[in-house]
Amino acid sequence: MTDIQQAALTYQCPDNAFKDRIILVTGAGDGIGRAAALALAKHGATVILLGRTQEKLEAVYDQIKAMGAPEPALAPVNLEVARPADYEELAGMLSDAFGRLDGILHNASILGDITPLDQYGYSTWEAVMQVNVNAAFYLTRAMMPLLKNSADASVLFTSSGVGRKGRAFWGAYAVSKFATEGMMQVLADELENVAPIRVNCINPGATATKMRALAYPAEDASTLKRPEQILPAYLYLLGPAGRGINGQSLDAQLR
Ligand SMILES: NC(=O)c1ccc[n+]([C@@H]2O[C@H](COP(=O)([O-])OP(=O)(O)OC[C@H]3O[C@@H](n4cnc5c(N)ncnc54)[C@H](OP(=O)(O)O)[C@@H]3O)[C@@H](O)[C@H]2O)c1
């Protein structure tokens, strides 16, 4: 294990580590994204909650307000249908409200079908690529001017074990995660020594969420880590502790 991986897994985030940081989280209404948004807010971040289900975002908003954390912002966006102009519009609103962005956690994804490639549905393929890859590109591109206004910005993409080694039947999801790793590497290389923006990937590992239950319906979820238990590496890479770390693909759990 590398020193960086070790530091990420054992990171104990100080209370105010994210004070005055503005972090956008996609898929913030449920699963790992929800847990990450709550933890970021708890550590002082102003969180922009992006997701497709307004009620879920509002529930997270209420929880953050009840904690006495900085007031979050809601960004209801369906990543499957949003076009580049929608992301530009969101960037304009965030520019007016905050003037900068200190991080993006690209967390939202869909699983698609677990089925052989020669039977994979065309429309499911397109939906998975749209949500997991294209939307992450559109969002990152639109937010780049705001990220450049930060003194220390972190872009964190979410990968998967099947995005590092292909696995039968994982179809568009696995291919989308390879693309995610590739997008991270290209952007990290472009920004190395150019802008104070670092770009990395995180693989959460098996975590008890709706997506995991969809992929492994027979599994006993109580044997898995819960989303709130896998966050040290997220907070490490998104916040000040991860300054200078660029182009890495880390795990959030020991395998
Ligand atoms: N859980 C695991 O074991 C595991 C393992 C490896 C990698 N991952 C990765 O970790 C990330 C989080 O997964 P998770 O397990 O927390 O999944 P999850 O429970 O299914 O949550 C996914 C989140 O993404 C949102 N989302 C999905 N489609 C969207 C769209 N079209 N527009 C906007 N938001 C959308 C969902 O919103 P709604 O709730 O409104 O549908 C939800 O908030 C994903 O990138 C996944 O690939 C998870």
Ligand as a Chemical Component Dictionary entry (heavy atoms), coordinates in Angstrom:
data_LIG
# 
_chem_comp.id                   LIG 
_chem_comp.type                 NON-POLYMER 
_chem_comp.pdbx_formal_charge   0 
_chem_comp.three_letter_code    LIG 
# 
loop_
_chem_comp_atom.comp_id 
_chem_comp_atom.atom_id 
_chem_comp_atom.alt_atom_id 
_chem_comp_atom.type_symbol 
_chem_comp_atom.charge 
_chem_comp_atom.model_Cartn_x 
_chem_comp_atom.model_Cartn_y 
_chem_comp_atom.model_Cartn_z 
_chem_comp_atom.pdbx_ordinal 
LIG N1  N1  N 0  -22.189 1.012  -3.332  1  
LIG C1  C1  C 0  -21.139 0.336  -3.774  2  
LIG O1  O1  O 0  -20.857 -0.799 -3.346  3  
LIG C2  C2  C 0  -20.226 0.946  -4.835  4  
LIG C3  C3  C 0  -19.096 0.247  -5.232  5  
LIG C4  C4  C 0  -18.255 0.798  -6.192  6  
LIG C5  C5  C 0  -18.544 2.050  -6.717  7  
LIG N2  N2  N 1  -19.669 2.718  -6.314  8  
LIG C6  C6  C 0  -19.904 4.052  -6.874  9  
LIG O2  O2  O 0  -20.186 4.961  -5.822  10 
LIG C7  C7  C 0  -21.054 5.994  -6.300  11 
LIG C8  C8  C 0  -22.256 6.114  -5.391  12 
LIG O3  O3  O 0  -22.971 4.894  -5.463  13 
LIG P1  P1  P 0  -24.089 4.480  -4.419  14 
LIG O4  O4  O 0  -23.842 3.067  -4.126  15 
LIG O5  O5  O -1 -24.187 5.473  -3.331  16 
LIG O6  O6  O 0  -25.382 4.548  -5.375  17 
LIG P2  P2  P 0  -26.896 4.912  -5.069  18 
LIG O7  O7  O 0  -27.259 4.589  -3.679  19 
LIG O8  O8  O 0  -27.651 4.302  -6.192  20 
LIG O9  O9  O 0  -26.908 6.495  -5.217  21 
LIG C9  C9  C 0  -26.674 7.083  -6.462  22 
LIG C10 C10 C 0  -27.013 8.539  -6.403  23 
LIG O10 O10 O 0  -26.879 9.066  -7.738  24 
LIG C11 C11 C 0  -28.068 9.750  -8.074  25 
LIG N3  N3  N 0  -28.368 9.681  -9.487  26 
LIG C12 C12 C 0  -28.560 8.575  -10.247 27 
LIG N4  N4  N 0  -28.921 8.926  -11.487 28 
LIG C13 C13 C 0  -28.971 10.289 -11.519 29 
LIG C14 C14 C 0  -29.308 11.231 -12.517 30 
LIG N5  N5  N 0  -29.727 10.862 -13.734 31 
LIG N6  N6  N 0  -29.239 12.533 -12.213 32 
LIG C15 C15 C 0  -28.887 12.936 -10.967 33 
LIG N7  N7  N 0  -28.556 12.086 -9.977  34 
LIG C16 C16 C 0  -28.606 10.771 -10.259 35 
LIG C17 C17 C 0  -29.155 9.054  -7.278  36 
LIG O11 O11 O 0  -30.275 9.895  -7.178  37 
LIG P3  P3  P 0  -31.715 9.297  -6.752  38 
LIG O12 O12 O 0  -31.544 8.775  -5.365  39 
LIG O13 O13 O 0  -32.588 10.465 -6.835  40 
LIG O14 O14 O 0  -32.025 8.226  -7.743  41 
LIG C18 C18 C 0  -28.447 8.794  -5.961  42 
LIG O15 O15 O 0  -28.488 9.934  -5.139  43 
LIG C19 C19 C 0  -21.378 5.624  -7.737  44 
LIG O16 O16 O 0  -20.508 6.328  -8.602  45 
LIG C20 C20 C 0  -21.090 4.138  -7.815  46 
LIG O17 O17 O 0  -20.764 3.735  -9.119  47 
LIG C21 C21 C 0  -20.517 2.196  -5.387  48 
# 
loop_
_chem_comp_bond.comp_id 
_chem_comp_bond.atom_id_1 
_chem_comp_bond.atom_id_2 
_chem_comp_bond.value_order 
_chem_comp_bond.pdbx_ordinal 
LIG N1  C1  SING 1  
LIG C1  O1  DOUB 2  
LIG C1  C2  SING 3  
LIG C2  C3  SING 4  
LIG C2  C21 DOUB 5  
LIG C3  C4  DOUB 6  
LIG C4  C5  SING 7  
LIG C5  N2  DOUB 8  
LIG N2  C6  SING 9  
LIG N2  C21 SING 10 
LIG C6  O2  SING 11 
LIG C6  C20 SING 12 
LIG O2  C7  SING 13 
LIG C7  C8  SING 14 
LIG C7  C19 SING 15 
LIG C8  O3  SING 16 
LIG O3  P1  SING 17 
LIG P1  O4  DOUB 18 
LIG P1  O5  SING 19 
LIG P1  O6  SING 20 
LIG O6  P2  SING 21 
LIG P2  O7  DOUB 22 
LIG P2  O8  SING 23 
LIG P2  O9  SING 24 
LIG O9  C9  SING 25 
LIG C9  C10 SING 26 
LIG C10 O10 SING 27 
LIG C10 C18 SING 28 
LIG O10 C11 SING 29 
LIG C11 N3  SING 30 
LIG C11 C17 SING 31 
LIG N3  C12 SING 32 
LIG N3  C16 SING 33 
LIG C12 N4  DOUB 34 
LIG N4  C13 SING 35 
LIG C13 C14 SING 36 
LIG C13 C16 DOUB 37 
LIG C14 N5  SING 38 
LIG C14 N6  DOUB 39 
LIG N6  C15 SING 40 
LIG C15 N7  DOUB 41 
LIG N7  C16 SING 42 
LIG C17 O11 SING 43 
LIG C17 C18 SING 44 
LIG O11 P3  SING 45 
LIG P3  O12 DOUB 46 
LIG P3  O13 SING 47 
LIG P3  O14 SING 48 
LIG C18 O15 SING 49 
LIG C19 O16 SING 50 
LIG C19 C20 SING 51 
LIG C20 O17 SING 52 
# 
